[in-house]
Amino acid sequence: MAKTELTGPVASNATASLQVIRHAQVCKKLQVSSAKLFDMIARSQFPKPFRLIPGGRAVGWLEQDVDRWIIDRKDGLVGEGA
């Protein structure tokens, strides 16, 4: 897993720790199959990953973005009576 420490004006008052997670980890976190995750991305139901290295094939998501998506999804369902 890649871990990046941010300091200076990028971080808000303290050092922020960003965790990049890969496809298999996202599937596990969401408890969905790989095919379902690809389908959700294609339908714009889940954020697209970003390239870890410019011009490379490896992609990932910031774990905080995935967590935010889960929370937003939960909050949206609460209003629907779920």
CORDALIN-V513269 format. One record per helix or strand of 2 or more residues. SS is the DSSP state (H for helix, E for strand). FROM is the first residue (numbers start at 1). LEN is the number of residues. If there is no record, write none. Layout:
BEGIN
ss={SS:SS}
from={FROM:FROM}
len={LEN:LEN}
END
This chain:
BEGIN
ss={E:H:E:H:H:E:E:H}
from={2:8:16:23:34:50:59:63}
len={5:3:6:8:9:2:4:16}
END
